Amino acid sequence: MWRSSSGKLASWKERGIRLGVPNGLGLLAELHLKLGQFEEGLAAVHEARAEQHATGERTYEAELYRVEGELLRATGRERKARSRFIHAIETAHKQDAGLFELRATSSLCRLLRDMGRLDLARQVLQRARTRFGEHLDSPDHREASALMRELLECAYQGRCDSSALHR
């Protein structure tokens, strides 16, 4: 399926249809992420970014940075992943794209959690949840709430090595 999707995107570009191509490539990159095809996903993100540059279409820009961060994180490039997540948050904020900002914040906080920066992860996530409403009911809000519960439970149960919190 993803090969046919990639072929359709190329076909659209050949015919001069470029609207929505960055979004389609971003979705393709997410599919590669889920399939464990990280380098192919990164290639799709880079192609999407080139399309954005060529067309000026920026509606999916923040989400592309987030997906790129997830792909980089999956390949062990945490520092670059963190940078992409922060860029995604800033871009979404500038575009007033609240759900993309919340998604990117959740991604950053998962990375911070995995790096042992639990206090920072809780602070960042709580700020975002307060800004976007803690009780809204969307998959992104539910995911952020579940992540917050996990971070609080970790602190409450004392499962976390406090020396790792401020690496």
HELIX and SHEET records of a PDB file:
HELIX    1   1 TRP A    2  GLU A   14  1                                  13    
HELIX    2   2 VAL A   21  LYS A   34  1                                  14    
HELIX    3   3 PHE A   38  THR A   55  1                                  18    
HELIX    4   4 GLU A   61  ALA A   74  1                                  14    
HELIX    5   5 GLU A   78  LYS A   94  1                                  17    
HELIX    6   6 GLY A   98  ASP A  114  1                                  17    
HELIX    7   7 LEU A  118  PHE A  132  1                                  15    
HELIX    8   8 PRO A  139  GLN A  157  1                                  19    
HELIX    9   9 SER A  162  ALA A  164  5                                   3    
END                                                                             
